[in-house]
């Protein structure tokens, strides 16, 4: 079997056109959706993510305001930027790029964002609401994965989904979202992690395997069943002297072998990655629309 390549870039583009139309409509009604972005330090990957997020805002007709702080910024300076964004009426969503150089303050920073501007869906209020199936901002990467599946006609209802990786950003929220009783959920989920015994015995049973472990070749062809759907969340830099920049990006799955056995697979790059930014725009537009609804009531 040769897998269908799930083109996250094309799906993201289609959604960004829809978002752009919504932004234009909100702008006509007097609200330009705005994103506040905070980047601390100069990690190259974080810098390029933040630049991509701002460019995407601009292309969609949205407003964005960026603050960059040096790596030695204090806790109080970081919290102050968040407080200013909280109060700013032009900002509907706040993004603090993670990881922060000082990881011990991440949770406090997240909890300082007012929940109605938490477009990353990381605040405990939004995490709790998501778990209960209440309206909430859903974390962007897992939400993007659900849209890839939905728009590719891959049903989750009744499917056995095996997730590898238990991060707060991807694996754990995704497991919860997939078990909700709605049109993107209703799956049976097995959650695997670094302490899982006999990982391959579990992944081989999956209708859908989601690799979010942050390690190349976590999923190889012998670990999946014929015709499984494979979603690759990994973004790993591996040295490659043949490239000008000295590295190339690979995911968590052995793509070349898996595409001969799976029924569908996401590539890296061009799979899950573009959807993450799209869902951030989606949540920010949603946040702006809510302020309009509130002012009307
Ligand atoms: N770092 C890696 N992924 C994310 C994300 O989805 N949001 C934020 N804020 N930082 C990240």
Boltz pocket constraint, residues with backbone or C-beta under 6 A from the ligand:
constraints:
  - pocket:
      binder: B
      contacts: [[A, 95], [A, 96], [A, 97], [A, 98], [A, 99], [A, 120], [A, 140], [A, 141], [A, 169], [A, 276]]
      max_distance: 6.0
